[in-house]
Amino acid sequence: MKKAKITAYLDPALFDEIDALAARRRVPKTQVIEAALASFLSPDSAEQSEAAIVRRLDRLTRSLERLERDQEITTEALALFVRFWLTTTPPLPDDTYAAAKAKGKERYGGFVETLARRLGKGTTLTRELSREKPNPEVQG
């Protein structure tokens, strides 16, 4: 098959990449350039790009759905705790307020330390919930 000759000017960095690829694959530079042009001019290339974008968007959508679910769990857990705490905690007498405030500060410090330790280990409520899914056969 007779081939047509063209002359083109390339960026030196692009030429070096073509040269390196041809050397790695042990093929002529002409073959690398022909394959690149065929891929570029192929009507399927747009469809392949679109399919790749759709796959990425699908992954992002699933990731966002997981984030929304986790956010909903967090919000519900916090709301449940606050509701329970407000319902069951009696008001403090004035003479014990200072001691209770000091104890609360101490407990909060322990809470923050525990939280930091759990997050450092990668332990999360979401993971615990997924591991501790109730078994319907055991519940009665």
DSSP file with accessible surface (Angstrom, degrees, kcal/mol):
  #  RESIDUE AA STRUCTURE BP1 BP2  ACC     N-H-->O    O-->H-N    N-H-->O    O-->H-N    TCO  KAPPA ALPHA  PHI   PSI    X-CA   Y-CA   Z-CA
    1    1 A M              0   0  210      0, 0.0     2,-0.3     0, 0.0     0, 0.0   0.000 360.0 360.0 360.0 130.5    0.0    0.0    0.0
    2    2 A K        -     0   0  199      1,-0.0     2,-0.4     0, 0.0     0, 0.0  -0.601 360.0-149.6 -80.0 138.2    1.3    3.4   -1.0
    3    3 A K        -     0   0  120     -2,-0.3     2,-0.3     0, 0.0    -1,-0.0  -0.840   9.1-127.0-111.4 146.9    1.5    6.0    1.7
    4    4 A A        -     0   0   99     -2,-0.4     2,-0.4     1,-0.0     0, 0.0  -0.656  23.6-131.5 -88.2 146.8    1.2    9.7    1.4
    5    5 A K        +     0   0  191     -2,-0.3     2,-0.3     2,-0.0    -1,-0.0  -0.809  25.8 179.1-101.3 136.4    3.9   11.9    2.9
    6    6 A I        -     0   0  130     -2,-0.4     2,-0.5     2,-0.0     0, 0.0  -0.944  19.3-143.6-129.8 157.3    3.2   14.9    5.1
    7    7 A T        +     0   0  111     -2,-0.3     2,-0.4     2,-0.0    -2,-0.0  -0.984  25.8 172.0-120.1 128.3    5.4   17.3    6.8
    8    8 A A        -     0   0   68     -2,-0.5     2,-0.5     2,-0.0    -2,-0.0  -0.974  28.1-133.9-136.6 150.4    4.4   18.6   10.3
    9    9 A Y        -     0   0  220     -2,-0.4     2,-0.3     0, 0.0    -2,-0.0  -0.908  28.3-170.8-105.7 127.5    6.0   20.7   12.9
   10   10 A L        -     0   0   75     -2,-0.5    -2,-0.0     2,-0.0     0, 0.0  -0.866  32.4 -99.0-118.4 153.3    5.7   19.3   16.5
   11   11 A D     >  -     0   0  104     -2,-0.3     4,-2.5     1,-0.1     3,-0.2  -0.442  38.6-122.3 -61.8 138.3    6.5   20.7   19.9
   12   12 A P  H  > S+     0   0   91      0, 0.0     4,-2.4     0, 0.0     5,-0.2   0.872 111.7  53.3 -57.2 -36.1    9.9   19.3   20.9
   13   13 A A  H  > S+     0   0   53      2,-0.2     4,-2.0     1,-0.2     5,-0.1   0.914 110.0  47.6 -66.1 -40.5    8.5   17.7   24.0
   14   14 A L  H  > S+     0   0   81     -3,-0.2     4,-2.4     2,-0.2    -1,-0.2   0.917 110.8  51.6 -66.1 -42.0    5.8   15.9   22.0
   15   15 A F  H  X S+     0   0   89     -4,-2.5     4,-2.8     1,-0.2    -2,-0.2   0.921 108.6  51.5 -60.0 -42.2    8.3   14.7   19.5
   16   16 A D  H  X S+     0   0   99     -4,-2.4     4,-2.7    -5,-0.2    -1,-0.2   0.887 108.9  50.9 -63.6 -37.1   10.4   13.3   22.4
   17   17 A E  H  X S+     0   0  132     -4,-2.0     4,-2.6     2,-0.2    -1,-0.2   0.923 111.6  47.3 -65.8 -42.8    7.4   11.5   23.8
   18   18 A I  H  X S+     0   0   23     -4,-2.4     4,-2.6     2,-0.2     5,-0.2   0.933 113.0  49.3 -62.1 -45.0    6.7    9.9   20.3
   19   19 A D  H  X S+     0   0   68     -4,-2.8     4,-2.2     1,-0.2    -2,-0.2   0.925 112.3  47.2 -61.3 -45.0   10.3    9.0   20.0
   20   20 A A  H  X S+     0   0   41     -4,-2.7     4,-2.6     2,-0.2    -1,-0.2   0.913 112.9  49.0 -65.2 -43.0   10.4    7.4   23.5
   21   21 A L  H  X S+     0   0   44     -4,-2.6     4,-2.5     2,-0.2    -2,-0.2   0.922 110.9  49.9 -63.8 -43.2    7.1    5.5   22.9
   22   22 A A  H  X>S+     0   0    6     -4,-2.6     5,-2.1     1,-0.2     4,-0.8   0.911 112.1  48.2 -62.2 -39.9    8.4    4.2   19.5
   23   23 A A  H  <5S+     0   0   70     -4,-2.2     3,-0.4    -5,-0.2    -2,-0.2   0.918 111.7  49.4 -67.5 -43.2   11.6    3.0   21.1
   24   24 A R  H  <5S+     0   0  171     -4,-2.6    -2,-0.2     1,-0.2    -1,-0.2   0.903 119.2  37.7 -61.9 -41.6    9.8    1.3   24.0
   25   25 A R  H  <5S-     0   0  175     -4,-2.5    -1,-0.2    -5,-0.2    -2,-0.2   0.481 106.1-128.8 -88.1  -6.9    7.5   -0.5   21.7
   26   26 A R  T  <5 +     0   0  226     -4,-0.8    -3,-0.2    -3,-0.4    -4,-0.1   0.925  66.0 123.5  57.8  49.5   10.2   -1.1   19.1
   27   27 A V      < -     0   0   39     -5,-2.1    -1,-0.2    -6,-0.1    -2,-0.1  -0.924  69.0 -88.8-131.6 160.0    8.1    0.3   16.2
   28   28 A P    >>  -     0   0   82      0, 0.0     4,-1.4     0, 0.0     3,-0.6  -0.355  33.2-120.0 -67.4 151.5    8.7    3.1   13.8
   29   29 A K  H 3> S+     0   0   79      1,-0.2     4,-2.6     2,-0.2     5,-0.2   0.857 113.5  63.7 -58.5 -33.9    7.6    6.7   14.8
   30   30 A T  H 3> S+     0   0   83      1,-0.2     4,-2.8     2,-0.2    -1,-0.2   0.909 100.1  51.4 -58.3 -40.8    5.3    6.7   11.8
   31   31 A Q  H <> S+     0   0  101     -3,-0.6     4,-2.3     2,-0.2    -1,-0.2   0.903 109.5  49.5 -65.9 -39.6    3.3    3.8   13.3
   32   32 A V  H  X S+     0   0   19     -4,-1.4     4,-2.3     2,-0.2    -2,-0.2   0.939 113.6  46.0 -63.6 -45.3    2.9    5.7   16.6
   33   33 A I  H  X S+     0   0   65     -4,-2.6     4,-2.7     1,-0.2     5,-0.2   0.918 111.8  51.3 -66.1 -41.6    1.7    8.8   14.8
   34   34 A E  H  X S+     0   0   83     -4,-2.8     4,-2.7    -5,-0.2    -1,-0.2   0.924 111.2  48.1 -60.7 -44.2   -0.6    6.8   12.5
   35   35 A A  H  X S+     0   0   64     -4,-2.3     4,-2.4     2,-0.2    -1,-0.2   0.913 112.2  49.1 -64.2 -40.8   -2.2    5.1   15.5
   36   36 A A  H  X S+     0   0   60     -4,-2.3     4,-2.4     2,-0.2    -2,-0.2   0.930 113.3  46.0 -65.5 -43.3   -2.6    8.4   17.4
   37   37 A L  H  X S+     0   0   85     -4,-2.7     4,-2.7     2,-0.2    -2,-0.2   0.909 111.8  51.8 -66.4 -40.4   -4.2   10.1   14.3
   38   38 A A  H  X S+     0   0   63     -4,-2.7     4,-1.1    -5,-0.2    -2,-0.2   0.919 111.7  46.9 -62.5 -41.6   -6.5    7.1   13.8
   39   39 A S  H  < S+     0   0   72     -4,-2.4     3,-0.4     1,-0.2     6,-0.2   0.923 113.5  48.6 -65.5 -41.7   -7.6    7.2   17.4
   40   40 A F  H  < S+     0   0  158     -4,-2.4    -2,-0.2     1,-0.2    -1,-0.2   0.890 116.5  42.0 -65.8 -39.4   -8.2   11.0   17.2
   41   41 A L  H  < S+     0   0  129     -4,-2.7    -1,-0.2    -5,-0.2    -2,-0.2   0.578  88.3 113.9 -87.0  -7.4  -10.2   10.8   14.0
   42   42 A S    ><  -     0   0   38     -4,-1.1     3,-1.1    -3,-0.4     4,-0.5  -0.394  65.3-141.1 -67.0 134.1  -12.2    7.7   15.0
   43   43 A P  T 3> S+     0   0  107      0, 0.0     4,-0.7     0, 0.0     3,-0.4   0.770 100.9  62.6 -67.0 -21.0  -15.9    8.4   15.5
   44   44 A D  H 3> S+     0   0   81      1,-0.2     4,-2.8     2,-0.2     5,-0.2   0.713  83.0  77.8 -75.0 -20.3  -15.8    6.1   18.5
   45   45 A S  H <> S+     0   0   32     -3,-1.1     4,-2.4    -6,-0.2    -1,-0.2   0.892  93.5  49.3 -61.4 -38.1  -13.4    8.3   20.4
   46   46 A A  H  > S+     0   0   65     -4,-0.5     4,-2.5    -3,-0.4    -1,-0.2   0.920 112.5  48.3 -65.9 -40.0  -16.1   10.8   21.4
   47   47 A E  H  X S+     0   0  127     -4,-0.7     4,-2.6     2,-0.2    -2,-0.2   0.895 111.0  50.8 -66.4 -39.6  -18.4    7.9   22.5
   48   48 A Q  H  X S+     0   0  126     -4,-2.8     4,-2.3     2,-0.2    -2,-0.2   0.920 111.2  48.0 -64.6 -41.1  -15.5    6.4   24.5
   49   49 A S  H  X S+     0   0   71     -4,-2.4     4,-2.4    -5,-0.2    -2,-0.2   0.924 112.3  49.3 -64.0 -43.0  -14.8    9.7   26.2
   50   50 A E  H  X S+     0   0  129     -4,-2.5     4,-2.7     1,-0.2    -2,-0.2   0.920 110.3  50.7 -63.1 -41.7  -18.5   10.2   27.0
   51   51 A A  H  X S+     0   0   41     -4,-2.6     4,-2.4     1,-0.2    -1,-0.2   0.908 110.1  50.2 -63.7 -39.5  -18.7    6.6   28.5
   52   52 A A  H  X S+     0   0   18     -4,-2.3     4,-2.2     2,-0.2    -1,-0.2   0.917 111.4  48.3 -65.0 -41.7  -15.7    7.4   30.7
   53   53 A I  H  X S+     0   0   90     -4,-2.4     4,-2.8     2,-0.2    -2,-0.2   0.922 110.3  51.6 -64.9 -41.3  -17.3   10.6   31.9
   54   54 A V  H  X S+     0   0   65     -4,-2.7     4,-2.6     2,-0.2    -2,-0.2   0.920 109.1  50.8 -62.3 -41.8  -20.5    8.8   32.6
   55   55 A R  H  X S+     0   0  139     -4,-2.4     4,-2.2     1,-0.2    -1,-0.2   0.925 111.6  47.7 -62.2 -42.7  -18.7    6.2   34.6
   56   56 A R  H  X S+     0   0  141     -4,-2.2     4,-2.5     1,-0.2    -2,-0.2   0.916 111.4  50.1 -64.7 -42.1  -16.9    8.9   36.6
   57   57 A L  H  X S+     0   0   95     -4,-2.8     4,-2.7     1,-0.2    -2,-0.2   0.897 108.9  52.7 -63.7 -38.1  -20.2   10.7   37.2
   58   58 A D  H  X S+     0   0   80     -4,-2.6     4,-2.4     2,-0.2    -1,-0.2   0.921 109.7  48.4 -62.3 -43.3  -21.8    7.5   38.4
   59   59 A R  H  X S+     0   0  133     -4,-2.2     4,-2.3     1,-0.2    -2,-0.2   0.921 112.4  48.7 -63.0 -42.9  -19.0    6.9   40.9
   60   60 A L  H  X S+     0   0  106     -4,-2.5     4,-2.7     2,-0.2    -2,-0.2   0.906 110.0  52.2 -63.6 -39.8  -19.4   10.5   42.1
   61   61 A T  H  X S+     0   0   67     -4,-2.7     4,-2.5     2,-0.2    -2,-0.2   0.936 110.5  47.3 -62.3 -45.5  -23.1   10.1   42.5
   62   62 A R  H  X S+     0   0  119     -4,-2.4     4,-2.2     1,-0.2    -1,-0.2   0.910 111.9  51.1 -63.4 -39.3  -22.7    6.9   44.5
   63   63 A S  H  X S+     0   0   46     -4,-2.3     4,-2.3     1,-0.2    -2,-0.2   0.929 110.6  48.0 -64.1 -43.5  -20.1    8.7   46.7
   64   64 A L  H  X S+     0   0  100     -4,-2.7     4,-2.7     1,-0.2    -2,-0.2   0.892 109.1  54.0 -64.6 -37.2  -22.4   11.6   47.3
   65   65 A E  H  X S+     0   0  109     -4,-2.5     4,-2.3     2,-0.2    -1,-0.2   0.907 108.9  48.8 -64.0 -40.2  -25.3    9.3   48.1
   66   66 A R  H  X S+     0   0  124     -4,-2.2     4,-2.8     2,-0.2    -2,-0.2   0.915 111.2  50.4 -64.3 -41.4  -23.1    7.6   50.8
   67   67 A L  H  X S+     0   0  104     -4,-2.3     4,-2.6     2,-0.2    -2,-0.2   0.913 110.4  49.2 -62.3 -42.9  -22.2   11.0   52.2
   68   68 A E  H  X S+     0   0  131     -4,-2.7     4,-2.4     2,-0.2    -1,-0.2   0.923 112.1  48.7 -61.7 -43.7  -25.8   12.0   52.4
   69   69 A R  H  X S+     0   0  120     -4,-2.3     4,-2.4     2,-0.2    -2,-0.2   0.946 112.8  47.3 -61.7 -46.2  -26.7    8.8   54.1
   70   70 A D  H  X S+     0   0   43     -4,-2.8     4,-2.5     1,-0.2    -2,-0.2   0.905 111.5  51.2 -63.2 -39.5  -23.8    9.2   56.6
   71   71 A Q  H  X S+     0   0  119     -4,-2.6     4,-2.6     2,-0.2    -1,-0.2   0.905 109.5  50.4 -63.9 -40.6  -24.8   12.8   57.2
   72   72 A E  H  X S+     0   0  131     -4,-2.4     4,-2.6     2,-0.2     5,-0.2   0.921 110.3  49.5 -64.6 -42.0  -28.4   11.8   57.9
   73   73 A I  H  X S+     0   0   49     -4,-2.4     4,-2.7     2,-0.2     5,-0.2   0.937 112.4  48.5 -60.7 -45.7  -27.3    9.1   60.4
   74   74 A T  H  X S+     0   0   75     -4,-2.5     4,-2.5     2,-0.2     5,-0.2   0.933 112.6  47.1 -61.5 -46.4  -25.1   11.6   62.2
   75   75 A T  H  X S+     0   0   70     -4,-2.6     4,-2.7     1,-0.2    -1,-0.2   0.926 114.1  47.0 -63.1 -44.4  -27.8   14.2   62.4
   76   76 A E  H  X S+     0   0  116     -4,-2.6     4,-2.6     2,-0.2    -1,-0.2   0.903 111.9  50.5 -65.6 -41.2  -30.4   11.7   63.6
   77   77 A A  H  X S+     0   0   41     -4,-2.7     4,-2.4    -5,-0.2    -2,-0.2   0.934 113.3  45.8 -63.0 -43.4  -28.0   10.3   66.2
   78   78 A L  H  X S+     0   0  110     -4,-2.5     4,-2.8    -5,-0.2     5,-0.2   0.936 113.2  49.0 -65.5 -44.5  -27.2   13.8   67.5
   79   79 A A  H  X S+     0   0   33     -4,-2.7     4,-2.7    -5,-0.2     5,-0.2   0.914 111.7  49.6 -62.4 -41.6  -30.9   14.8   67.6
   80   80 A L  H  X S+     0   0  116     -4,-2.6     4,-2.6    -5,-0.2    -1,-0.2   0.930 112.5  47.5 -63.3 -44.5  -31.8   11.6   69.5
   81   81 A F  H  X S+     0   0  127     -4,-2.4     4,-3.1    -5,-0.2     5,-0.2   0.942 113.5  46.8 -62.5 -47.8  -29.0   12.1   72.0
   82   82 A V  H  X S+     0   0   60     -4,-2.8     4,-3.0     2,-0.2     5,-0.3   0.932 113.0  49.5 -62.1 -44.0  -29.9   15.8   72.6
   83   83 A R  H  X S+     0   0  155     -4,-2.7     4,-1.9    -5,-0.2    -1,-0.2   0.941 114.4  45.0 -60.3 -46.0  -33.6   15.0   72.9
   84   84 A F  H  X S+     0   0  135     -4,-2.6     4,-2.3    -5,-0.2     5,-0.2   0.942 114.5  48.5 -63.1 -46.1  -32.9   12.2   75.4
   85   85 A W  H  X S+     0   0  131     -4,-3.1     4,-1.8     1,-0.2    -2,-0.2   0.929 112.7  47.1 -62.6 -45.2  -30.4   14.3   77.4
   86   86 A L  H  < S+     0   0  111     -4,-3.0    -1,-0.2    -5,-0.2    -2,-0.2   0.849 114.3  48.5 -66.4 -31.5  -32.8   17.3   77.6
   87   87 A T  H  < S+     0   0  111     -4,-1.9    -1,-0.2    -5,-0.3    -2,-0.2   0.868 120.2  33.8 -75.9 -36.0  -35.7   15.0   78.7
   88   88 A T  H  < S+     0   0   75     -4,-2.3    -2,-0.2    -5,-0.2    -1,-0.2   0.599  93.9  92.3-101.2 -11.8  -33.8   13.1   81.4
   89   89 A T     <  -     0   0   62     -4,-1.8     3,-0.1    -5,-0.2    -1,-0.0  -0.754  64.3-148.4 -91.2 117.1  -31.4   15.7   82.9
   90   90 A P        -     0   0   95      0, 0.0    -2,-0.1     0, 0.0    -3,-0.0  -0.413  30.2 -93.5 -77.3 157.3  -32.9   17.6   85.8
   91   91 A P        -     0   0  125      0, 0.0     0, 0.0     0, 0.0     0, 0.0  -0.364  44.2-114.3 -67.0 151.2  -31.8   21.2   86.5
   92   92 A L        -     0   0   93     -3,-0.1     2,-0.1     1,-0.1     5,-0.1  -0.663  23.2-115.4 -88.1 141.7  -28.9   21.6   88.9
   93   93 A P    >>  -     0   0   74      0, 0.0     3,-1.3     0, 0.0     4,-0.5  -0.416  30.2-114.4 -67.9 152.6  -29.3   23.3   92.3
   94   94 A D  G >4 S+     0   0  155      1,-0.3     3,-0.9     2,-0.2     4,-0.4   0.843 111.9  58.7 -60.3 -35.3  -27.3   26.5   92.6
   95   95 A D  G 34 S+     0   0  139      1,-0.2    -1,-0.3     2,-0.1     4,-0.2   0.698 110.2  42.2 -73.0 -16.1  -24.9   25.2   95.3
   96   96 A T  G <> S+     0   0   57     -3,-1.3     4,-2.4     1,-0.1    -1,-0.2   0.425  87.1  95.9-106.2   2.0  -23.7   22.3   93.0
   97   97 A Y  H <X S+     0   0  135     -3,-0.9     4,-2.6    -4,-0.5     5,-0.2   0.916  83.1  48.6 -61.7 -45.9  -23.4   24.4   89.8
   98   98 A A  H  > S+     0   0   76     -4,-0.4     4,-2.2     1,-0.2    -1,-0.2   0.922 113.9  46.3 -63.5 -43.7  -19.6   25.2   90.1
   99   99 A A  H  > S+     0   0   71     -4,-0.2     4,-2.5     1,-0.2    -1,-0.2   0.911 113.3  49.6 -65.6 -40.9  -18.7   21.5   90.8
  100  100 A A  H  X S+     0   0   33     -4,-2.4     4,-2.6     2,-0.2    -2,-0.2   0.892 109.4  52.1 -65.0 -37.8  -20.9   20.3   88.0
  101  101 A K  H  X S+     0   0  140     -4,-2.6     4,-2.2    -5,-0.2    -2,-0.2   0.928 110.9  47.3 -64.2 -43.0  -19.3   22.8   85.6
  102  102 A A  H  X S+     0   0   62     -4,-2.2     4,-2.2     2,-0.2    -2,-0.2   0.922 113.5  48.0 -63.7 -43.7  -15.8   21.6   86.6
  103  103 A K  H  X S+     0   0   90     -4,-2.5     4,-2.8     1,-0.2    -2,-0.2   0.903 110.4  52.4 -64.7 -39.4  -16.9   18.0   86.1
  104  104 A G  H  X S+     0   0   36     -4,-2.6     4,-2.6     2,-0.2    -2,-0.2   0.909 108.2  50.5 -62.3 -40.6  -18.4   18.8   82.8
  105  105 A K  H  X S+     0   0  169     -4,-2.2     4,-2.1     2,-0.2    -2,-0.2   0.920 111.7  48.3 -63.8 -41.7  -15.2   20.4   81.6
  106  106 A E  H  X S+     0   0  125     -4,-2.2     4,-2.0     1,-0.2    -2,-0.2   0.931 113.1  47.2 -63.7 -45.7  -13.3   17.3   82.7
  107  107 A R  H  X S+     0   0  171     -4,-2.8     4,-2.5     1,-0.2    -2,-0.2   0.886 109.5  53.7 -64.5 -38.5  -15.7   15.0   80.9
  108  108 A Y  H  X S+     0   0  152     -4,-2.6     4,-2.7     2,-0.2    -1,-0.2   0.920 106.7  52.3 -63.9 -40.7  -15.6   17.1   77.8
  109  109 A G  H  X S+     0   0   30     -4,-2.1     4,-2.3     1,-0.2    -1,-0.2   0.924 110.5  48.2 -59.4 -42.9  -11.8   16.8   77.7
  110  110 A G  H  X S+     0   0   31     -4,-2.0     4,-2.6     2,-0.2    -1,-0.2   0.896 110.3  52.3 -63.4 -39.8  -12.1   13.1   77.9
  111  111 A F  H  X S+     0   0  119     -4,-2.5     4,-2.8     2,-0.2    -2,-0.2   0.938 109.6  48.1 -61.3 -46.8  -14.7   13.0   75.2
  112  112 A V  H  X S+     0   0   63     -4,-2.7     4,-2.6     1,-0.2    -2,-0.2   0.918 112.4  49.3 -63.4 -41.4  -12.5   15.1   72.8
  113  113 A E  H  X S+     0   0  127     -4,-2.3     4,-2.3    -5,-0.2    -1,-0.2   0.932 112.6  47.3 -63.0 -44.5   -9.5   12.8   73.6
  114  114 A T  H  X S+     0   0   61     -4,-2.6     4,-2.7     2,-0.2     5,-0.2   0.921 112.0  50.6 -63.3 -42.7  -11.6    9.6   72.9
  115  115 A L  H  X S+     0   0   75     -4,-2.8     4,-2.7     1,-0.2     5,-0.3   0.940 110.5  48.7 -60.8 -46.3  -13.0   11.1   69.7
  116  116 A A  H  X S+     0   0   63     -4,-2.6     4,-2.3     1,-0.2    -1,-0.2   0.910 112.2  49.4 -61.7 -40.8   -9.5   12.0   68.5
  117  117 A R  H  X S+     0   0  131     -4,-2.3     4,-1.7     2,-0.2     6,-0.2   0.930 112.1  47.6 -64.8 -44.5   -8.3    8.5   69.3
  118  118 A R  H  X>S+     0   0   78     -4,-2.7     5,-2.3     1,-0.2     4,-0.8   0.926 113.6  46.9 -63.4 -45.0  -11.2    6.8   67.5
  119  119 A L  H ><5S+     0   0  108     -4,-2.7     3,-0.5     1,-0.2    -1,-0.2   0.883 109.4  54.9 -65.8 -36.4  -10.8    9.0   64.4
  120  120 A G  H 3<5S+     0   0   70     -4,-2.3    -1,-0.2    -5,-0.3    -2,-0.2   0.851 110.5  45.8 -63.4 -34.1   -7.0    8.3   64.4
  121  121 A K  H 3<5S-     0   0  160     -4,-1.7    -1,-0.2    -5,-0.1    -2,-0.2   0.580 116.1-115.5 -82.7 -12.5   -7.8    4.6   64.3
  122  122 A G  T <<5 +     0   0   29     -4,-0.8     2,-0.5    -3,-0.5    -3,-0.2   0.620  64.1 150.1  86.0  12.2  -10.4    5.0   61.6
  123  123 A T      < +     0   0   36     -5,-2.3     2,-0.3    -6,-0.2    -1,-0.3  -0.681  18.7 171.7 -80.9 126.4  -13.2    3.8   63.9
  124  124 A T     >  -     0   0   43     -2,-0.5     4,-2.2    -3,-0.1     5,-0.2  -0.938  45.6-119.5-133.7 157.9  -16.5    5.5   63.0
  125  125 A L  H  > S+     0   0   73     -2,-0.3     4,-3.1     1,-0.2     5,-0.2   0.904 114.4  57.4 -60.1 -40.6  -20.1    5.1   64.0
  126  126 A T  H  > S+     0   0   34      1,-0.2     4,-2.1     2,-0.2    -1,-0.2   0.924 108.0  46.1 -59.6 -43.0  -21.0    4.2   60.4
  127  127 A R  H  > S+     0   0  131      2,-0.2     4,-1.9     1,-0.2    -1,-0.2   0.904 113.0  50.1 -66.4 -41.3  -18.5    1.3   60.4
  128  128 A E  H  X S+     0   0   45     -4,-2.2     4,-2.1     1,-0.2    -2,-0.2   0.920 110.4  50.1 -62.4 -42.6  -19.8    0.1   63.8
  129  129 A L  H  < S+     0   0   79     -4,-3.1    -2,-0.2     1,-0.2    -1,-0.2   0.896 110.1  49.6 -64.0 -38.8  -23.4    0.2   62.6
  130  130 A S  H >< S+     0   0   67     -4,-2.1     3,-0.6    -5,-0.2    -1,-0.2   0.848 114.4  45.3 -70.7 -30.0  -22.6   -1.8   59.5
  131  131 A R  H 3< S+     0   0  166     -4,-1.9    -1,-0.2     1,-0.2    -2,-0.2   0.812 114.8  48.2 -77.7 -30.6  -20.8   -4.4   61.6
  132  132 A E  T 3< S+     0   0  131     -4,-2.1    -1,-0.2    -5,-0.2    -2,-0.2  -0.028  72.6 153.8-104.0  30.4  -23.5   -4.6   64.2
  133  133 A K    <   -     0   0  158     -3,-0.6    -3,-0.1     1,-0.1     2,-0.0  -0.398  52.5-108.9 -58.3 129.7  -26.5   -4.9   61.9
  134  134 A P        -     0   0   89      0, 0.0    -1,-0.1     0, 0.0     3,-0.0  -0.344  22.3-128.6 -65.9 142.4  -29.2   -6.7   64.0
  135  135 A N    >>  -     0   0   78      1,-0.1     4,-1.6    -3,-0.1     3,-1.1  -0.819  10.5-150.0 -90.7 116.7  -29.9  -10.3   63.0
  136  136 A P  T 34 S+     0   0  104      0, 0.0    -1,-0.1     0, 0.0     0, 0.0   0.797  95.5  57.5 -61.2 -25.4  -33.7  -10.6   62.6
  137  137 A E  T 34 S+     0   0  176      1,-0.2    -2,-0.0    -3,-0.0     0, 0.0   0.820 106.9  47.9 -74.1 -29.1  -33.6  -14.2   63.7
  138  138 A V  T <4 S+     0   0  118     -3,-1.1    -1,-0.2     2,-0.0     2,-0.1   0.835  96.3  83.0 -80.3 -35.9  -32.0  -13.4   67.0
  139  139 A Q     <        0   0  128     -4,-1.6     0, 0.0     1,-0.1     0, 0.0  -0.397 360.0 360.0 -69.6 144.8  -34.4  -10.5   67.9
  140  140 A G              0   0  130     -2,-0.1    -1,-0.1     0, 0.0    -3,-0.0  -0.162 360.0 360.0-144.9 360.0  -37.7  -11.6   69.5
